[in-house]
Each structure stands twice: as structure tokens, then as C-alpha cells.
Amino acid sequence: MYIDTSMLAKLYLPEPESARVQAAVAAGGNLVCAELLLAEFASVLSRKVRERTLTPAARARVWALFQEHVSVGAIALLPLRRPQIVKAGDILRNLGGLVPLRAMDALHLASCLDAAPGQHALLTGDGIMIKAASKLDILLQSW
């Protein structure tokens, strides 16, 4: 199952709906995401420290656990290459008039499409990504 950064954060940090996301992940199998998750998740953790909802020590522990999950294959990180970037641009041009999609979300959708067509559902809580995914025939993981 392809997971976006906001849903991944709910797996590692106590947030509203964390239990629902954990249940969806348990039912959905292996997690897949584009490598841009590395920067986005680091950004989420840094924001939590700035907001004082996470200590620097807790951030380090969460990051180490995340890295461990990546190293053992519990989360597969897909390389972000030119074809995905081109596909993200195509998605933005094709859906730009219909869906106010951000570039990073378009990169996630392009990577999801390339991960294993028809085999991976997208786990996101972002309404704009959900709308775009439905127009791209991406399966949405219910949670």
C-alpha cells in the first residue's frame, strides 16, 4: 500500500486517527512510498519540535525507528527519477483546472501509479489527493 507522509506520521506520533491508520496499515500489508518521504517526514518531525509537541530526543528516537523500518523493508522507498517527475507534471497539467494539487502531492501520485499498477492502494487523508487519485483511477485504501 502506498502511504503519504501525513498518514505515516500518524503511525509514529500520537495524532488524531492514529489508531485508525494503524489498523488500515495492519490490514493492508507492506508500505511503499517515494523517497521524498525522507525529506517530508524529517520536516514533520522538525515542525513538531518547533511547536514543542515533540522533544528533540523523541524526534531522534522516532527517526531512528523509522530508519530501522526502512532498513528491514517494512517501508519500501521508491527512487524518485525523471519519469516520475515528468508524470507528476503531466498530472498537474491534466488535473490543474479540476484539482488544486500541489507539486509534492503530484509526485506522490505519480510514484503510486508506478509502484505496481493496480496492486497498491493509496492511504491518504488529504481531500485534494483523494479527489485527484479518483480521477487517476488509483485505488483508495479505506481507513
Secondary structure, 3 states (H helix, E strand, C coil): CEECHHHHHHHHCCCCCHHHHHHHHHHHCCEEEECCHHHHHHHHHHHHHHCCCCCHHHHHHHHHHHHHHHHCCCEEEECCCHHHHHHHHHHHHHHCCCCCCCHHHHHHHHHHHHHCCCCCCEECCCHHHHHHHHHCCCCECCC
